[in-house]
């Protein structure tokens, strides 16, 4: 095992391979992991490098074997009862061991609470860069990872290159399509043990959070923005959502004003959604919002400004006041009015 030095961190030839940190709940692999694997496979083929997965947890061998059906060359398993629940120190110890052993050029992690905490800790240990919440990834002609994410409040898309290694990025769920499962497994499993499992955190109790259908799971969304003049007027949008069997979503300004819960926010600082249909009401369509919903199957926009950016991504547009349009839509859907 070669010793990692500051020069090694800058020596690009010293690092090879692309790794995905497996995001899971007690061994149940979250869909974002398959999305990262799909993108990592694309990058590995372009760079002609191997694709690795790093699985940290307890009793995870069976789940790890499933990853071999997704064209992963090698799955590194760090399995211990002390790793059953996420704690940053022992998880970081496992990932640090993997980096020293394999020396991957690129490491991708989910932008989950645990994923961000782990990635930032590793970036600090290796004195390398970390780009959070990337919306696109690519490999340039020099084999460097192009990490693309919104900056300055979403007004521009920044292209980031990390000079040191490993190159690290976190990605939100539903940014990339998930990998397809093959009929036959390939690759291999490799078991390793972290050197240090000590932690300053003692887990006294774990309770299961009640899962609710959120905006990321909804097939139909009604999204509202600055076009809503008063908080009480949200009821109008809620009535439309109820008539459609949809979930209500919002833009950042409404959560900042305290009019809606942050779990309903779409965009760079909120959720990435891919519904079959989304109706936007009074939303101008700034890039920090459209990044979060522009992969919907159908987008219907309602806005008084015919030059609003939202119409550039919408499949259908209605130029009009939402206070006039929405009541008509509700009546049409309920069969109380004819077209």
C-alpha positions in Angstrom: 0.0 0.0 0.0 1.6 3.3 -1.1 1.6 6.0 1.4 -0.6 9.0 0.5 1.3 12.3 0.6 0.3 15.8 -0.5 2.1 15.1 -3.8 0.1 11.9 -4.2 -3.1 13.8 -3.8 -2.1 16.0 -6.7 -0.6 13.2 -8.9 -3.5 12.2 -11.1 -1.8 9.1 -12.4 -1.7 7.8 -8.8 -5.5 7.6 -8.6 -7.7 5.3 -10.7 -11.4 4.2 -10.5 -14.8 5.6 -9.7 -16.5 4.8 -6.4 -20.1 5.1 -5.2 -20.9 5.2 -1.5 -23.9 3.0 -1.0 -26.8 4.9 0.6 -29.1 2.5 2.5 -31.4 2.0 5.4 -30.4 -1.1 7.4 -29.2 -2.8 4.3 -32.1 -1.7 2.1 -30.4 0.1 -0.8 -32.0 3.5 -1.6 -32.8 4.3 -5.2 -30.4 7.2 -5.2 -27.5 4.6 -5.1 -28.7 3.0 -8.3 -28.9 6.5 -9.9 -25.3 7.2 -8.8 -24.1 3.8 -10.1 -25.7 4.5 -13.5 -23.9 7.8 -13.8 -20.6 6.4 -12.4 -20.8 3.6 -15.0 -21.1 6.2 -17.7 -18.1 8.1 -16.4 -16.0 4.9 -15.8 -16.5 3.9 -19.4 -15.6 7.3 -20.7 -12.4 7.3 -18.5 -11.7 3.6 -19.0 -11.6 3.0 -15.3 -13.2 0.5 -12.9 -16.4 1.1 -11.0 -16.5 0.4 -7.3 -19.2 0.5 -4.6 -18.5 1.0 -0.9 -21.1 -0.6 1.3 -20.8 0.1 5.0 -23.2 -1.4 7.6 -24.2 -4.5 9.4 -25.5 -7.8 7.9 -25.3 -6.3 4.4 -23.7 -9.2 2.4 -27.0 -10.2 0.7 -27.8 -6.6 -0.2 -24.2 -6.1 -1.5 -24.6 -9.1 -3.8 -27.5 -7.3 -5.5 -25.2 -4.6 -6.6 -23.3 -7.1 -8.8 -26.4 -7.1 -11.1 -25.7 -3.4 -11.9 -22.3 -3.7 -13.7 -20.2 -2.8 -10.6 -16.7 -4.2 -11.0 -16.1 -4.6 -7.2 -18.2 -4.1 -4.1 -16.1 -3.3 -1.0 -18.0 -4.4 2.2 -17.3 -3.0 5.6 -19.5 -5.1 7.9 -19.7 -4.9 11.7 -22.4 -4.6 14.3 -20.8 -1.3 15.3 -21.7 -0.1 11.8 -25.4 -0.9 12.0 -26.4 2.7 12.5 -24.7 5.6 10.9 -22.2 7.4 13.0 -19.7 9.7 11.3 -16.5 8.5 12.9 -16.6 4.7 12.2 -18.1 5.2 8.8 -15.4 7.7 7.9 -12.8 5.2 9.2 -14.2 2.6 6.8 -14.2 4.9 3.8 -10.7 6.2 4.7 -9.5 2.6 4.6 -11.1 2.1 1.2 -9.4 5.2 -0.2 -6.0 4.2 1.0 -6.4 0.7 -0.4 -8.0 1.4 -3.8 -7.1 5.1 -4.4 -10.2 6.0 -6.4 -10.0 9.1 -8.6 -13.6 10.0 -8.0 -16.0 9.3 -5.2 -19.8 10.0 -5.5 -22.2 10.2 -2.6 -25.9 10.9 -2.1 -26.8 14.3 -0.9 -28.5 12.8 2.2 -27.8 14.0 5.7 -25.5 11.0 6.3 -23.9 11.2 2.8 -23.0 14.9 3.2 -21.7 14.4 6.7 -19.5 11.5 5.6 -18.3 13.1 2.3 -17.3 16.4 4.0 -15.4 14.6 6.8 -13.4 12.6 4.2 -12.8 15.7 2.1 -11.3 17.4 5.2 -9.2 14.4 6.1 -7.7 14.2 2.6 -7.5 18.0 2.1 -9.4 17.7 -1.2 -12.4 19.4 -2.7 -16.1 18.5 -2.4 -18.9 19.8 -4.6 -22.3 19.5 -3.0 -25.7 19.0 -4.8 -24.3 18.6 -8.3 -26.9 18.6 -11.1 -24.5 17.2 -13.8 -21.2 15.3 -14.0 -18.9 14.7 -16.9 -15.3 13.7 -17.7 -13.2 16.1 -19.8 -10.4 15.2 -22.2 -7.9 15.3 -19.4 -9.8 12.8 -17.4 -10.9 15.3 -14.8 -14.4 15.3 -13.2 -16.5 18.2 -14.3 -18.8 19.0 -11.3 -21.6 21.2 -12.4 -23.9 22.9 -9.9 -25.9 26.1 -9.5 -24.1 29.0 -7.9 -25.0 32.6 -6.7 -28.5 31.6 -5.8 -29.0 29.6 -9.0 -28.3 32.5 -11.3 -25.4 30.7 -13.0 -24.2 27.1 -13.5 -20.7 26.7 -12.1 -18.3 24.1 -13.6 -15.9 22.9 -10.9 -12.7 21.0 -11.3 -10.8 19.6 -8.2 -7.0 19.7 -8.6 -6.4 17.2 -5.7 -7.5 13.6 -5.4 -9.9 12.1 -4.7 -12.4 14.2 -6.5 -15.7 14.2 -4.5 -19.3 15.2 -5.3 -22.7 14.7 -3.7 -25.8 14.4 -5.8 -29.5 14.6 -4.8 -32.0 11.8 -5.5 -33.7 11.8 -9.0 -31.1 13.9 -10.7 -30.0 10.9 -12.8 -32.0 7.9 -14.1 -31.4 4.7 -12.2 -29.2 1.9 -13.5 -30.9 -1.1 -15.2 -30.6 -4.5 -13.6 -28.9 -7.1 -15.7 -30.0 -10.8 -15.7 -26.6 -12.1 -14.6 -24.3 -10.8 -11.9 -20.7 -9.7 -12.6 -17.9 -8.4 -10.5 -16.8 -9.5 -7.1 -17.2 -8.8 -3.4 -14.3 -7.8 -1.2 -14.5 -7.7 2.6 -12.4 -5.3 4.6 -12.4 -4.1 8.2 -12.0 -0.5 9.3 -9.2 0.1 11.8 -11.1 2.3 14.2 -14.8 1.9 15.2 -14.7 4.2 18.1 -17.2 7.1 18.2 -18.1 9.9 20.5 -21.8 9.2 19.7 -23.8 6.6 21.7 -27.1 5.6 20.1 -29.6 5.0 22.9 -32.7 4.4 20.8 -33.7 4.2 17.2 -37.4 4.9 16.2 -38.8 4.4 12.8 -40.0 7.6 11.1 -43.5 7.5 9.7 -43.2 7.6 6.0 -45.5 10.0 4.2 -46.1 10.4 0.5 -44.1 13.5 -0.3 -43.6 15.5 -3.4 -40.8 13.3 -4.7 -43.1 10.3 -4.8 -46.2 12.1 -6.2 -47.3 11.5 -9.8 -49.0 14.9 -10.0 -47.9 18.1 -8.5 -49.4 21.6 -8.2 -46.6 24.1 -7.5 -47.1 27.7 -6.3 -44.8 30.6 -6.2 -44.7 34.4 -5.7 -47.9 34.7 -7.7 -49.8 33.8 -4.5 -50.5 37.1 -2.9 -51.6 36.0 0.5 -51.1 32.9 2.6 -54.9 32.3 2.8 -54.9 32.1 -1.0 -52.9 28.8 -0.8 -56.3 27.2 -0.2 -57.1 27.8 -3.9 -54.1 25.8 -5.0 -54.8 23.1 -2.4 -58.3 22.8 -3.9 -56.9 22.3 -7.4 -54.4 19.7 -6.0 -57.2 17.9 -4.2 -59.3 17.8 -7.4 -56.4 16.3 -9.3 -55.3 13.9 -6.6 -52.0 15.8 -6.5 -49.5 17.0 -3.9 -48.9 20.7 -3.3 -45.4 22.0 -3.9 -43.9 25.4 -3.4 -40.9 27.6 -4.3 -38.3 28.8 -1.9 -39.8 32.3 -1.2 -42.9 30.7 0.3 -40.9 28.5 2.7 -38.8 31.5 3.7 -42.0 33.4 4.5 -43.2 30.5 6.6 -46.2 29.9 4.4 -45.2 26.2 3.7 -43.0 23.5 5.1 -39.6 23.1 3.5 -40.4 19.4 2.7 -42.6 20.8 -0.1 -40.0 23.0 -1.7 -38.8 22.2 -5.2 -35.4 23.3 -6.5 -31.7 23.5 -5.8 -32.2 24.0 -2.1 -35.2 21.8 -2.0 -36.3 18.5 -3.7 -35.7 17.2 -7.2 -39.0 15.8 -8.6 -40.0 13.8 -11.7 -43.8 13.7 -11.7 -45.9 12.7 -14.6 -47.6 16.1 -14.5 -46.7 19.4 -12.8 -48.8 22.5 -12.9 -46.9 25.7 -11.9 -49.0 28.6 -10.7 -47.5 32.1 -10.6 -43.9 30.8 -10.9 -41.5 32.8 -13.0 -39.2 29.8 -13.6 -35.8 30.8 -12.2 -33.1 28.2 -12.8 -32.9 27.3 -9.2 -36.5 26.1 -9.4 -36.6 24.6 -12.9 -33.6 22.4 -12.2 -35.8 20.7 -9.6 -38.7 19.9 -11.9 -37.7 20.1 -15.6 -37.6 16.3 -16.0 -41.4 16.0 -15.4 -43.2 14.2 -18.2 -45.6 17.1 -18.7 -45.3 20.7 -17.5 -48.2 23.1 -17.6 -47.4 26.7 -16.6 -49.8 29.5 -15.7 -48.3 33.0 -15.5 -49.3 36.6 -16.5 -45.9 37.3 -18.0 -45.7 35.8 -21.5 -41.9 36.2 -21.4 -41.5 34.3 -18.1 -38.7 31.7 -18.2 -41.0 29.0 -17.1 -42.6 28.9 -20.5 -39.3 27.8 -22.0 -39.5 24.5 -20.1 -43.3 24.1 -20.1 -45.0 21.8 -22.6 -48.2 23.8 -22.3 -48.6 27.4 -21.2 -51.5 29.6 -20.1 -50.9 33.3 -20.1 -53.2 34.6 -17.4 -53.9 35.5 -13.8 -53.9 32.4 -11.6 -56.8 34.0 -9.6 -58.9 33.8 -12.8 -57.5 30.6 -14.3 -57.4 28.3 -11.3 -61.1 28.6 -10.3 -62.0 27.7 -13.9 -59.6 24.7 -13.9 -61.2 23.4 -10.6 -64.7 23.7 -12.1 -63.6 21.9 -15.3 -62.1 19.1 -13.4 -65.1 18.7 -11.1 -67.4 18.8 -14.2 -69.1 22.0 -13.0 -68.1 23.9 -16.1 -67.7 23.0 -19.8 -64.7 23.9 -21.9 
